[in-house]
Amino acid sequence: MKPALFAVAALILTAAPALAQAPPGLSPAERQQGAQAHQQILKEFGGAMSGPAADYVRSVGQKIAVQSGGGARAQDYTVTLLNSNVNNAFAIPGGYVYITRQLLALMNDEAELAFVMGHEVAHVAARHGQKRQSRAAMSNVLAGLAGVLTGSDLIGRGAGIVAGLTTLGYSREQERQADSLGVRYLASAGYDPGAATDSLAALGAQTALEARLKGQGGAEPSKWLSTHPPSGERVERMRAEADALRLKTTARGLNRDVFLNAIDGLPYDDDPAGGVVVGNGFRHAGLGLALDAPAGFAITNAPQSVTGIGPGIQRFDLRTTDAGGADLNAVAAARWRELGVSAQPMRATRINGVEALEGSIRAGSQAGPIDATLTVYRWSPSMALTLVSMAPQGQAAAVAPVAASVRRLSAQDGAGTRGRRVQVVRVAAGDTVQSLAARMAYGDDRLARFLTLNELQPNAVLKPGTRVKLVTMR
């Protein structure tokens, strides 16, 4: 209908790590485990993309995979470009490596992409998934994820679970060691090792920008990054390691033009097929759905749900469910069970002409007592919408406008459902960072978005003929 984190794996090494030795072959059990999780990951992250960009990512990932040693073969690795608007990359057992289109667009050359892939290949080569599962039961990992995402055990239950496999469970030291492996893979494949620093700096800048845009003051979200070294520290350490490698190798490949050709036209932000976030609202042409949130809410559109985070612990979660002609009370009871509580009394009503039920409960959370409300809408004979909203006890009125705003998409609403894309352009004589930033398809912070997307400083002087990325409307 997810905030962003570069979820990477790591390898436990000595102070001077050697190249990770990939297993000579993945076991049938590993392959089966990966294949099963692969299908759920595709569902959670918008599916696999196809076409030239996906083929390009696969070729770079497999090129890096053979650098992990131990007889690693390109065909042992399934490298997937995910149709997701989250800045993310991760790997799972069985040789499955993923990067989202959003993170791909943030990179600025093939070498930066290769470092991200190398970091993930190290994860697979060292069988980190198996080691992680031996440290904690999967149920514990998933339970921890719910609190990280929402700050409330109640609203987090029933949320997408695969993200737990890709964001939790690695220590700061493991992340540092994985960075070291990634830069070594990078150099051994013929790329400039300095690209490792560039990719980490780009991610740190984007994370800070997103946090500021969502009202977090530019600080990196501490809960998401609690097991990751601060980006500044990572960049400085990787710069030193890259400089040392540069003295030992002549590898300097960047392949910037090939990379830019591959991502030109790539979808960016929301996929219109899954709905789009427009300011403080959400519009889904396929469902004929419109929703608005109060000022101060940051809305996130994910394949399984639309979520909003407001001041304090104000939250909402909207998702579709197969009604199959069932009574709305049955739909409500099933959603309450997913939330881990018994069915609550529901009140029949109509909201913007749509048949609906509403019910509330008072519950505990990590931040104190909350009021949670479930609203169920009869959207079609075969489909219902469920909206879970919550606020601190006594403050339910602050998030109530969300439920009241759910409505059928009007022609005016539908005008905002176009998607964005990456457009690669050549700098013309007289172009400046300010003039190019003015072409970005956003209503706010165009300059900051343009600079971050292109890894540029505010005082950068652009040379005519060079290529830069814009985000424009399709």
C-alpha positions in Angstrom: 0.0 0.0 0.0 9.0 1.3 5.0 12.2 4.6 7.1 15.2 3.6 5.6 18.2 1.6 6.6 21.1 0.0 4.8 20.8 -3.4 6.5 24.1 -5.1 6.0 25.7 -8.2 7.3 29.2 -8.8 8.8 31.9 -11.4 9.5 33.7 -11.9 12.8 37.3 -11.3 12.0 40.7 -10.5 13.6 42.0 -7.0 13.5 43.4 -7.5 10.1 40.8 -9.5 8.3 41.5 -11.6 5.2 39.0 -12.3 2.5 36.1 -14.3 3.7 36.2 -17.8 2.3 32.9 -18.7 0.7 31.8 -22.3 1.2 32.6 -24.5 -1.8 28.9 -25.1 -2.2 25.7 -24.2 -0.5 23.9 -27.1 1.2 20.4 -28.3 0.0 19.1 -27.1 3.4 20.5 -23.6 2.9 19.1 -23.4 -0.6 15.7 -24.6 0.5 15.6 -22.1 3.4 16.6 -19.2 1.2 14.1 -20.2 -1.5 11.3 -20.2 1.0 12.2 -16.9 2.5 12.8 -15.4 -1.0 9.1 -15.6 -1.9 8.1 -13.8 1.3 10.7 -11.1 0.8 9.4 -10.4 -2.7 6.0 -10.0 -1.2 7.2 -7.7 1.6 9.4 -5.5 -0.6 7.2 -4.9 -3.7 8.4 -7.8 -5.8 11.4 -8.3 -8.1 12.0 -5.8 -10.9 12.9 -7.0 -14.4 14.5 -5.4 -17.3 17.9 -3.7 -18.0 18.4 -2.2 -14.6 17.7 -5.5 -12.8 20.0 -7.4 -15.2 22.7 -4.8 -14.6 22.4 -5.2 -10.8 22.6 -8.9 -11.1 25.7 -8.8 -13.2 27.5 -6.5 -10.8 26.5 -8.6 -7.8 27.6 -11.8 -9.3 30.9 -10.2 -10.4 31.6 -9.3 -6.8 30.4 -12.7 -5.5 33.3 -14.5 -7.1 35.7 -12.3 -5.2 34.8 -14.0 -1.9 37.1 -16.9 -2.5 36.7 -20.6 -1.7 35.4 -21.5 -5.1 32.5 -19.1 -5.1 30.6 -19.1 -8.4 28.5 -16.4 -9.9 25.6 -18.8 -10.3 25.5 -19.6 -6.6 24.1 -16.1 -5.9 20.6 -14.9 -6.8 20.8 -11.1 -6.9 17.5 -9.3 -7.0 16.5 -5.6 -7.5 13.5 -5.0 -5.4 10.7 -2.7 -6.3 10.8 -0.9 -3.0 11.0 2.8 -2.0 13.2 2.0 1.1 16.9 2.5 1.1 17.9 -1.1 1.9 20.2 -3.9 1.0 20.5 -7.3 2.7 21.2 -11.0 2.2 19.8 -14.3 3.5 21.1 -17.8 3.6 21.1 -19.8 0.3 23.0 -17.1 -1.7 20.2 -14.5 -2.0 21.3 -10.9 -2.2 19.0 -7.9 -2.5 19.1 -4.2 -3.1 16.1 -1.9 -3.4 15.6 0.5 -6.4 15.6 3.4 -3.9 19.1 2.6 -2.6 20.3 1.9 -6.1 19.3 5.4 -7.2 21.2 6.9 -4.3 24.5 5.4 -5.6 26.5 7.4 -8.2 28.6 4.9 -10.0 29.1 1.1 -10.4 31.9 1.0 -7.8 29.6 2.3 -5.1 27.0 -0.4 -6.1 29.7 -3.0 -6.1 30.7 -2.1 -2.5 27.1 -2.6 -1.3 26.9 -5.9 -3.1 30.3 -6.9 -1.6 29.1 -6.2 1.9 26.1 -8.5 1.4 28.1 -11.2 -0.4 30.4 -11.4 2.7 27.2 -12.0 4.8 26.3 -15.0 2.6 29.8 -16.4 2.4 30.1 -16.4 6.2 26.7 -18.0 6.7 25.6 -15.2 9.0 22.0 -16.1 8.8 22.6 -19.5 10.4 24.8 -17.9 13.1 22.2 -15.3 13.9 19.5 -18.0 14.2 21.7 -19.9 16.6 22.0 -16.9 18.8 18.3 -16.2 19.2 15.0 -17.9 18.2 13.4 -16.3 15.2 10.3 -15.5 17.3 12.4 -13.3 19.6 13.9 -11.4 16.6 10.4 -10.7 15.3 9.1 -9.7 18.6 11.9 -7.2 19.0 11.2 -5.8 15.5 7.6 -4.9 16.5 8.8 -2.6 19.2 11.5 -1.0 17.0 9.0 -0.2 14.3 6.2 1.2 16.4 7.2 1.7 20.0 4.1 -0.3 20.9 3.7 -4.0 21.2 0.1 -3.7 20.2 0.1 -2.0 16.9 3.3 -3.8 15.8 1.8 -7.2 15.9 0.8 -8.5 12.5 3.2 -6.1 10.7 5.4 -7.4 7.9 7.9 -9.8 9.5 10.6 -10.3 6.9 12.2 -6.9 7.8 13.3 -8.6 11.0 15.6 -10.8 9.1 17.3 -7.9 7.5 17.7 -5.3 10.2 18.4 -6.9 13.5 21.0 -9.1 15.1 24.5 -7.7 14.1 26.9 -6.0 16.4 28.8 -2.8 15.7 32.0 -4.8 15.5 30.5 -7.1 12.9 29.4 -4.1 10.8 32.9 -2.7 10.9 34.4 -6.0 9.9 31.9 -6.4 7.1 32.8 -3.0 5.7 36.4 -4.1 5.7 35.6 -7.2 3.7 33.5 -5.2 1.2 36.3 -2.8 0.4 38.6 -5.7 -0.2 36.2 -7.4 -2.5 35.9 -4.0 -4.3 39.6 -3.7 -4.9 40.0 -7.3 -6.0 37.3 -6.8 -8.6 39.2 -3.9 -10.1 37.1 -1.0 -8.6 38.4 2.1 -6.9 38.3 1.2 -3.1 37.5 4.8 -2.4 34.0 4.1 -3.6 33.3 2.4 -0.2 33.7 5.7 1.5 31.5 7.4 -1.1 28.6 5.0 -0.7 28.7 5.1 3.1 28.8 8.9 3.0 25.8 9.0 0.6 23.8 6.7 2.8 24.6 8.8 5.9 23.6 12.0 4.2 20.3 10.5 2.9 19.5 9.0 6.3 20.0 12.4 8.0 18.0 14.2 5.3 15.1 11.8 5.7 15.2 12.1 9.5 15.1 15.9 9.2 12.2 15.8 6.7 10.3 13.6 9.1 10.8 16.0 12.0 13.7 14.2 13.8 16.0 17.2 13.7 18.5 15.6 11.3 19.7 13.1 13.8 19.9 9.5 12.7 17.0 7.4 14.1 18.7 5.8 17.1 16.5 2.7 17.3 17.2 1.8 13.7 20.9 2.4 14.0 21.4 1.1 17.5 23.4 -1.9 16.2 25.3 0.1 13.5 28.2 2.4 13.9 27.4 6.1 13.3 27.8 6.9 9.6 30.5 9.5 10.2 32.6 7.0 12.1 32.2 4.4 9.4 33.2 6.9 6.7 36.4 8.0 8.4 37.4 4.4 9.1 36.7 3.2 5.6 38.6 6.2 4.2 41.7 5.0 6.0 41.3 1.4 4.8 40.6 2.5 1.2 43.7 4.7 1.2 45.8 1.8 2.4 44.4 -0.4 -0.3 45.1 2.2 -3.0 48.8 2.0 -2.2 48.7 -1.7 -2.9 46.6 -1.8 -6.1 46.1 0.1 -9.3 42.3 -0.6 -9.3 40.5 2.6 -10.1 37.3 1.5 -11.9 34.1 3.5 -11.4 32.0 2.8 -14.5 30.0 5.9 -13.8 28.4 6.3 -17.3 27.4 2.7 -17.5 25.8 3.0 -14.1 23.9 6.2 -15.0 22.7 4.7 -18.2 21.3 1.7 -16.3 19.3 3.8 -13.7 18.0 6.5 -16.1 14.2 6.2 -15.9 14.2 4.1 -12.8 11.0 4.5 -10.7 11.7 6.6 -7.5 9.8 6.9 -4.3 6.3 5.3 -4.5 5.2 3.0 -7.3 1.8 4.4 -8.4 0.6 0.8 -8.8 0.8 0.6 -5.0 -0.4 4.2 -4.3 1.6 7.3 -3.6 2.2 9.6 -0.7 1.3 13.2 -1.6 2.2 15.7 1.1 0.3 14.7 4.2 -2.0 12.4 2.2 -2.1 9.0 0.5 -3.7 8.3 -2.9 -4.2 4.9 -4.5 -5.8 5.1 -8.0 -6.2 1.3 -8.3 -8.2 1.1 -5.1 -9.9 4.4 -5.6 -8.7 5.4 -2.1 -7.7 8.7 -0.5 -6.5 9.4 3.0 -5.1 12.4 4.8 -3.2 12.8 8.0 -2.9 15.8 10.3 0.1 18.1 10.0 3.2 16.7 11.6 2.6 13.1 10.5 5.2 11.3 8.3 3.5 8.8 6.0 5.2 5.7 4.7 3.8 3.5 1.9 4.8 -0.2 2.0 3.5 -3.1 0.0 1.4 -4.4 2.9 0.3 -1.2 4.6 0.3 2.5 4.8 1.6 3.8 8.1 1.9 7.2 9.7 4.0 8.5 12.6 3.0 11.6 14.4 4.2 13.6 17.4 4.9 11.5 20.5 3.6 8.0 20.0 0.7 8.9 17.6 0.6 6.2 14.9 -1.8 4.7 12.3 -1.6 1.6 10.1 -4.0 1.1 7.1 -4.1 -2.2 5.2 -6.4 -4.1 2.9 -7.9 -7.5 3.8 -9.9 -10.1 1.8 -13.5 -9.7 3.1 -14.9 -12.5 0.9 -18.4 -11.4 1.6 -17.9 -11.8 5.4 -19.6 -9.6 7.9 -17.4 -6.7 9.0 -17.6 -7.9 12.6 -15.7 -11.0 11.5 -13.1 -8.9 9.8 -12.8 -6.8 12.9 -12.4 -9.8 15.2 -9.7 -11.2 13.0 -7.7 -7.9 13.0 -8.0 -7.7 16.8 -6.6 -11.2 17.0 -3.7 -10.2 14.8 -3.0 -7.4 17.2 -2.9 -9.9 20.1 -6.1 -8.9 21.9 -9.5 -10.4 22.1 -12.3 -9.0 19.9 -13.7 -5.7 21.2 -17.3 -4.3 20.8 -17.7 -2.4 17.5 -20.0 0.4 16.7 -21.7 0.6 13.2 -21.3 3.9 11.4 -20.8 5.4 7.9 -17.7 7.4 7.1 -17.8 9.6 3.9 -20.7 7.3 2.7 -18.7 4.1 3.4 -20.1 1.4 5.7 -17.8 1.1 8.7 -17.3 -0.2 12.2 -15.3 1.4 15.0 -14.0 0.0 18.3 -11.4 1.1 20.9 -9.2 -0.4 23.6 -6.9 1.0 26.2 -3.5 -0.8 26.3 0.0 -0.6 27.6 3.1 0.3 25.5 6.7 1.0 26.1 5.9 4.7 26.3 3.0 4.3 28.7 -0.8 3.7 28.4 -2.3 4.3 25.0 -5.8 4.5 23.4 -6.0 2.3 20.2 -8.9 2.4 17.8 -9.7 -0.1 15.0 -11.8 1.2 12.1 -13.0 -1.3 9.5 -14.4 -0.1 6.1 -16.5 -2.1 3.6 -14.5 -1.0 0.6 -16.0 -3.5 -1.9 -18.0 -6.8 -1.7 -14.7 -8.7 -1.6 -12.4 -6.3 0.2 -12.3 -4.4 3.5 -9.9 -1.8 4.9 -8.6 -1.9 8.5 -7.2 1.1 10.1 -5.5 0.9 13.5 -4.7 4.2 15.1 -3.2 5.0 18.5 -2.3 7.9 20.7 -1.3 8.5 24.3 -4.1 7.9 26.8 -6.7 10.7 26.5 -5.3 12.0 23.2 -7.1 9.8 20.7 -8.7 12.9 19.1 -5.3 13.9 17.8 -5.2 11.0 15.4 -8.9 10.6 14.8 -8.9 12.8 11.7 -7.2 10.0 9.8 -10.1 7.6 10.1 -12.5 10.4 9.2 -10.5 11.2 6.1 -10.7 7.8 4.4 -12.8 8.3 1.3 -13.3 7.4 -2.3 -10.8 8.9 -4.7 -12.2 12.0 -6.5 -11.0 13.4 -9.7 -9.1 16.1 -7.8 -7.5 13.5 -5.5 -6.6 11.3 -8.5 -4.5 14.1 -10.1 -1.9 13.5 -7.4 -1.3 9.8 -8.2 1.5 10.2 -10.7 4.9 8.6 -9.8 8.4 9.9 -9.9 11.4 8.6 -11.8 15.2 9.2 -11.9 16.2 11.3 -14.9 19.9 11.6 -15.8 20.7 14.9 -17.5 23.8 16.7 -18.8 24.8 19.9 -17.2 24.4 22.8 -19.6 26.3 26.0 -19.7 25.0 28.3 -17.0 23.5 25.5 -14.9 24.0 25.6 -11.2 23.1 23.4 -8.3 20.3 25.8 -7.6 18.9 25.8 -11.1 19.0 22.1 -11.4 17.5 21.5 -8.0 14.6 23.7 -9.0 13.7 20.9 -11.5 13.3 18.3 -8.7 9.7 17.0 -8.4 9.1 18.1 -4.8 7.4 20.9 -3.1 10.1 21.2 -0.3 13.8 21.0 0.2 14.6 20.6 -3.5 18.2 21.8 -3.0 19.0 19.4 -0.2 17.4 16.5 -2.1 19.4 17.3 -5.2 22.7 17.7 -3.4 22.2 14.4 -1.4 21.1 12.5 -4.5 24.3 13.5 -6.4 26.8 13.6 -3.5 27.4 17.3 -4.0 28.3 20.2 -1.7 26.2 23.4 -1.7 29.1 25.4 -3.2 29.8 22.8 -6.0 30.5 24.3 -9.4 29.1 22.0 -12.1 31.1 21.4 -15.3 29.1 21.6 -18.5 28.7 18.2 -20.1 28.9 16.2 -16.8 25.9 14.1 -15.9 23.7 14.5 -12.8 20.5 12.8 -11.5 17.2 14.5 -11.1 13.9 13.2 -9.7 11.1 14.2 -12.0 7.5 13.2 -12.6 6.7 10.4 -15.0 
